[in-house]
């Protein structure tokens, strides 16, 4: 079940980043923030409420506060009473501006928390948006092991006991880095980026059957791990089964969908004697080549087709030569 993101939770997580302080008495901190968008009151202070996004966090900058202070006290109270009659999560005043008394009182009467930030309004928006995007980003838990190999995030998946952890352990021993083992928390950033990280309690520990749980940075050094990595290729380890069809050219371009994002997938059949670690390194390097515009499989296929066409042209010429 997804944990509810409240004003209190935001204050706990982002107090230093957004330089926040409480202005009200602390009531209403359990009010939910339902979306990752932030707005300013805008025309609602002038009485136009038809398009007011009341479900968003509301930011009062210097312009809004100056407008409120330009009003008579009775009118200011009337405007603020209309504003706080909507179910807004909270109000944030930027630039550490003085909060009008009518705003404190009206917000308290409605149970809406009022916060104040020392940041300028533009800087507040610049910092709060990515923080909320990260909090509201779609996420899921995957069973696998994630490693950084030559800067490429390889997610190893397969049935339990097939050797995912052992493969990643060998990669770490060869100088690559562990991100997460067994449990990978995947989060979507933007439209097509999946970031993987480990669980907070299990992070950078690995279970090796017959050995037990080992602390990777304690054994291999702090440079052997990283906190998170983009998942760029899924490496599926499968037991070798001769009747099963295996892609031998790399032209198929298999993918797997994670959080509505298609990720390239490479299936590696396991049989005795195969050096899976070296194969994983080649998968990473081949991905880097494709990213730079070099597709070895496609280039080879085009050369083969060109050679076949040339040979066919020669045969056609000889067939038509009747001398």
C-alpha positions, -999 to +999 in steps of 0.1 A: +000+000+000+014+034-010+022+057+019+001+089+020+022+119+013+012+147+037+022+182+044+040+169+075+059+144+055+069+171+030+081+193+059+101+164+073+118+155+039+122+190+024+126+213+054+163+220+046+161+218+008+132+244+007+143+263+038+109+259+053+095+269+087+060+267+102+041+299+105+008+284+118+003+265+150+010+231+134-025+220+128-033+204+094+000+187+089-019+155+082-035+170+051-027+150+020-007+164-010-023+145-038-004+157-069+032+168-077+021+201-091+025+235-074+006+267-082+001+303-071-033+316-061-034+339-092-068+353-101-086+335-072-075+364-050-094+387-074-125+365-072-121+343-103-123+308-090-136+287-120-102+274-130-085+274-096-064+242-090-072+240-053-058+205-049-022+218-054+002+233-030-003+271-031+027+295-032+024+331-022+052+352-036+060+388-033+033+398-058+005+380-040+015+393-006+019+428-020-016+426-034-031+414-002-014+442+018-029+467-007-064+458+004-083+471+034-082+447+063-119+437+060-115+431+022-083+412+028-101+389+053-129+384+028-105+374+000-085+350+022-117+335+035-127+327-001-093+313-008-091+290+022-127+278+017-112+255-009-095+223+002-059+234-004-032+212+011-012+241+024+000+276+017+037+286+014+050+322+016+084+327+000+112+352+005+105+350+043+079+377+038+057+387+067+025+368+067-006+390+071-024+384+104-057+378+085-040+350+066-028+333+098-062+336+114-082+324+084-059+295+077-061+284+113-099+286+113-099+263+082-072+240+095-048+247+067-011+249+076+009+279+065+046+275+058+073+301+050+104+297+029+135+318+028+139+311-009+129+334-037+098+323-055+116+312-087+142+292-067+114+276-046+097+264-077+130+252-091+137+230-061+102+218-051+092+204-085+119+177-089+115+168-052+077+163-057+083+145-090+106+120-072+081+115-044+052+108-068+071+089-094+057+054-102+077+026-086+077-011-084+098-038-067+118-062-090+134-096-081+169-094-095+204-080-091+215-046-105+251-038-114+269-009-130+291-024-158+312+001-178+286+027-169+257+006-181+230-005-157+225-043-161+195-059-143+201-096-140+168-116-137+160-153-136+146-180-113+158-182-077+192-199-074+202-196-111+233-175-102+223-138-105+241-129-073+272-149-081+275-133-115+273-098-100+298-108-073+322-118-100+316-085-118+323-066-086+356-086-082+365-075-117+361-038-108+324-031-116+299-019-090+269-034-072+237-013-070+213-038-054+209-075-049+178-096-047+154-067-043+156-038-067+133-008-063+126+006-097+113+042-101+103+059-134+117+094-140+103+113-168+089+094-197+115+067-204+140+065-176+139+037-150+161+042-119+170+012-098+182+012-062+184-012-033+161-014-002+173+008+026+178-021+050+194-045+026+214-020+005+248-033-006+246-066+012+245-098-008+235-133+000+257-160-015+244-196-010+268-216+011+286-184+024+258-163+038+253-125+038+283-104+029+289-067+031+302-057-003+318-023+005+334-038+036+350-066+015+357-048-018+358-012-007+335+018-010+342+022-048+326-012-054+290+001-049+268+029-059+235+042-045+214+040-077+217+034-114+195+037-145+183+003-157+194+001-194+195-036-202+177-065-187+199-097-187+177-128-184+196-159-172+180-191-183+189-227-180+202-241-213+174-260-232+185-272-266+150-273-282+144-237-272+150-211-299+178-187-289+186-154-307+220-160-323+223-128-344+210-100-321+186-088-348+154-097-329+157-067-305+138-082-276+125-058-250+107-060-216+083-035-202+090-020-167+066+008-155+054+013-191+090+018-204+105-007-228+139-018-218+162-039-241+164-075-230+191-101-236+185-137-228+216-158-220+212-195-218+235-211-191+254-242-197+286-257-181+317-238-189+301-206-200+319-175-187+288-155-179+308-125-164+326-119-197+294-122-216+278-096-193+307-072-200+302-077-237+265-070-233+273-037-216+299-027-242+276-037-271+249-015-256+274+014-255+282+008-292+245+008-301+240+040-281+267+056-301+251+045-334+271+013-341+249-018-344+272-048-352+243-072-360+226-048-384+260-039-401+268-075-406+233-082-419+236-054-444+270-066-456+256-101-460+226-088-480+249-067-502+272-096-509+242-119-518+228-093-541+262-088-558+265-126-563+230-128-577+238-100-602+268-119-614+248-151-618+222-132-637+248-117-660+264-151-667+229-166-674+222-140-700+256-143-717+249-166-747+282-164-764 
